Amino acid sequence: MSSRRLMLEAIVKGRFSALLVSIALLFLVSPLIPGDQGFVDKTFGVFILVVLASCIRAVSRTRRFFIFMILFTLLNVSVGGFEIVREMEPQAFLSVVLVLRAAYFVVVFFSIMRYVLDSSTVTGDKICGAISAYMIMGIAWGFVYSLFYHLDPTCIRVPEELVSPGVNSAWAFYFSFTTLTTLGFGDLVPLKPAAQSYAIMEAACGQVFLAVIIARLIALHITHERLEKQHD
């Protein structure tokens, strides 16, 4: 079976297909919806809720963990939906929403990584899982930066036209992924030690992730190929 067909089957039938599609919609479609920055961020928040729901299939491992993730997802969707519908919320509530979001995506990240790094055969679905984990890592850091900004608006220099009162700040995810990939355009700058330290950590994690994942998947592929040849 060709590698192209394996990847196609992974996208259509794999456990990470819905998650990858929802993340693609989040970054490729939601920013194209016209409106002011507040409306764009609310639209971004709706797509975040879709990503949250898509994570359940990706992380389903055991029945107990699956039930836990359903409850955790419902909690996040409930408070997130309430925040999107209401125009203004207390600062403490917004901070709780951001902490819940960051914690949720951290749990999802480690759950996916447990599957990606296991000793099973490298398949198209496992490669999709690695891509999903990388994207989830950037999303989790985005909520961390948004939390920093809500607690102290002077910790990150953000252009005024990009600022909105909600928790789904598109600029935070833009800053997160430019940091994760070490691209760093310089239009958003961390100014306080906490934000600077976390930005350094994210950039380091992004590079280590790519090195470790590529090495692990290649090693597994070579190992399983040798085992197949020995059995033949």
N, C-alpha and C positions, 0 to 999 in steps of 0.2 A: 504494500500500500504506500503510495507516494506521500511525501511530507506535506504537500499542499492539501491532499485529501484528509490527512490526519488532523491538520489544523482546522479545516472546514468543519469536520465532525465535532471537534472540540468546541468550536464557537456555537454550533447549532444544538448539540446534545449535552455538552459538558456542564458541570455544576457551576462554572464561573461565567457562563454565557450571559445570563441576565445581568450579572454585576458589571461585566465589561460594557455591555450595551448601555446600561444606565449611567456609567461614568462617562462614556462617550457623549451621551446626550447632555450630561451636566456641563461639559466643557466646550462642546461644539455647537449645541443648539441654544441653550438658555441665554448665552451672551448676545445672540442675534435678535432676541425679542426686543422691539423698540420700547422706549420709555425712559423716565428719569432714573437716576442711580438707585433711589429707594425701591422703585418698581423692579428694576433689574435684580437687585439683591433679594427681593421677595420671590421672584421667579427662580432665582438660584436656590433659594430655600426649599421651594417645592420639589425641584429636581434632587436636592439632597435627601428629601424624604423618600423619593423613589429609590435612591441608592441604598438607603437604610433598609428598606423592604427587600431589596435584591440580595442583601448580604446574608439573609437567613438561609437561602439555598446553598450559598457558597461555604458556610461554616458548619452546616449540619454534620455532626460527627456521631454523637451518641444521643439517645433519647433525652437524657437528663440535660445535656448541654443544649440540645435543640429547644427544649422547653424554656430554659434560662434565656436563650437568645431571643425567643419570641416575646417573652415578658420584657426584656431589656429593649427590644425594638419598639414594642407598643408604648413603653414609657417615653422613649425618645421621640417617636412620632406624635404622641399626645402633646408633650410640652412644646415640641417644635411647631406643630400645627397651630397651637394656641398663640405662640409668639408671632407667627406669620399673620394671623387674622387680626390680632390686636395691634393698634398703631404704636402705643407706648407701654412699656412695662417697667417695673422697678429694676434698678441696677442689679440688685441681688438675684432676682429671677433670671435675668439675662446671663449672669455669671454661672448660675446653676445649669442652665441650658447648655452653655458652652462646655462646662466640665463634663456633663453627661455625653455630649457629642464626642469630645476628645476621647473619653474613656471607652465609649462604644467602638470607635474605629481602632483603638489600640487593641482591644480584645479580638476584633475581626482580623487585624493584621497578624497577630500571633497564632490565631487559629489556622489561617491560610498558610502561614510559614511552616507550621507543623506538618502539613500535608506536602508542601513543596520540598521540604528538606528530608522527608523520609526516604527509605531505600527502595521504594517501588520504582517501576519502569518509568522512564521519561516519556510522557505522552504529550499530545497537543493540549490536553486539558491541564496538565501540570505546568506547561509553559504559560498558558492563560492565567493560571493561578499566580505565577511569579509576577506577571504583568499587573494583575489585580492588586497584589500585595504592595507593589511599588507605588501604584496610584493611591491606594488607601493610606499609605504612609504620608504622602504629601497632603492628603485631605485632613488627616489627624493633626499634623503640624499647623495647618491653616487655622483650625479651631483654637489651637494653643496661642497663636499670634493674635487672633481676634480677642481671646480672653485677656491677654496682656494689654491690648489697646483699650478694652472696656474698663479695666481696672486703673489704667494710667495712660491717657491719650498722648502723653509726651514721650512714651517709651519707643514709639516708632513714628518716623516722619512719613505721613500719608498725605498726598495731594487733597485739598479740601473738596474737590469735586467728586472724589471717590468715596467719601465718608457718608455712611448712613447709620441710623440709630439701631438697626436690627443686628442679629447675631450672624447672619449669613452674608458676611462682607466679602464680595468678590475679590477685593484687593488682597485680603489675607491669603487666599488660595493662590493668587497670582504671585505674591511674595514668597509663599511656601515653595511652589514648584520652581521658581527661578533660583531659590536657595538650594533646594534639593538637587537640582541639576548643575549647581555651581555656575549658573549663567549670569545672574546678578547684574541687571541693567543699571541699578543705582538710583532709580526713581523713587523707590521706597527704601528707607534706611533705618535700621535699629539704632536707637540713641542711648538707651539705658542698658546697664550691664546684664540684666536678666534676659532681655530680648536679644542682645548681642551673643550671649552664651548659648542660647537655644538655637540661634541661627547657625552658629559654628557647629553645634552638635548635629543639626539636621544635614548640613553640607557633608560632614564626615560620614554620617549614617548612609547618605545617598551613595557615596563612593564605595563604602564597604559593602553595601547591599549588592551592588552590581558585580563587584569582584567575587564575593562569596557565592552568589547565586549562579553566575556563569561557570565558575569552577566546579561547583557541586553538580550542576546538571550535565556538564560535559563528562565529569568523572563517572556519574551514574550511567550515562549513555554508553560509555566505553565498557564499563563493567558488565552491563547486561548484554551487550553485543558479544563479548568474549564468552559469557556463559551460554548464550544461544549457539555459538559456534562449537563449543565443547559438547553440547547435547546432540548437535547434528553429527 
